[in-house]
Amino acid sequence: MYGWLTNTGIKFVIVIDMEGRPTSATDSRNSAIVGLRDADLKPAFRALQSAYIGLLRNPFYDPDHHSPSVANAERRLGSTQITSRRFINEVERIGSAWFPGVTAI
């Protein structure tokens, strides 16, 4: 699990399942190295942040409606999950395009 905190307080989390990943010759030589480097994840986090900014630019999207703290204060029941199809498709595209070592997504 890797996290990214923007200067505006927005938190992004990327969960990576490395268990079923095939290893290359380089990986087997460096078997003592566990996890990913910061540089491996920066392109994915930047792409996620850009996708989120695109979501916020939508005049019909209300970020307060999806805030858990606002939902708790209003005693609102139900999901605070983002349901924008465009945003979900972009996140899926980022997840499919990312791999360790990619420089831009």
N, C-alpha and C positions, 0 to 999 in steps of 0.2 A: 504494500500500500504506500503510495507516494502522494504528497500534498503540495499545494501551491497556494500561497496567500497573496492576493493582490494588494496594492497600496490603498485600495478603497475598502478593504476588509472582506472581500469575496473569497471564499475558500473553494478550491477545486481539489478533487481526490481522484486518483487513477489507481485502479486495482489491476495488477498484472498477475496472471497465472503462469508461472514459469515451470510448473511441474511437467507438463507434456511437451515442452519445447525441445526440438531436436538440437543436439550439440554439434558444433563445428569443430574442426581441428584446433582452432584458436582457443575455443572454450575449454577443450579438454587439457590443453597445455596450461591454461590459467585456472585450473580447477579450484584454487584457493580463493579466487575472487567470487564473491557472492553478491547478488543484486545488480543494480544498474547504476550508472553514473548520472550525475545531475544533467550533463550535456545530452545524454540519451533521451531524457524526458522533456527537456525544454521545448522542442518543437511541438510536441503533443499538447503541453500546457498552453503554449501560445495560441495554437489552433483552437483549443477549447475556449480560451478567453475571447478570441475573435468571434467564435460562434455565439457566445453568451452576449457579447456586445451587440451582435446582430439581432438577437432576441430582444434585448432591451430597447432597440430602436423601433420595434414594432409598436405602433400606437395602441393596439388592442391588447397588448400584454401588460398586466399589472403585477410587478414583482412583489408587492405587498400581499397579494392574494396567495402567493406561494411561499411566504415566509412562515416558518414554524412558530417563531415568537409572536407574530401578529395573530396567527390562528389560535394559539393558546390564550392570548389576551382576550380575544373575541369569543373564546369557548366554542370555536367552530370545529365541527367534526368533519372527517374526510381527509383525503389525500392532499398534500401540498406539493405533490410531484409535478414537474413541468410536463405539460402534455402537448406542446407545440410540435406538430409533425415535422416541420422544417428543421427545428433545432435537434430533434431526436435523430433525423436522417443525417444531419451534419456530424453529430457525435458518433454515430455508427460508421460514417465514412472515415472519420479521424481514427477510430479504433482499428478499422480494416487496413488503413494506409500506413499506420505506424509500425516500425520495427526498430530495434536497437541500432543506432548509427545513422538513421535518417536525419537529414539536416533541415528539411522543409516539408510541410504537409499541405 
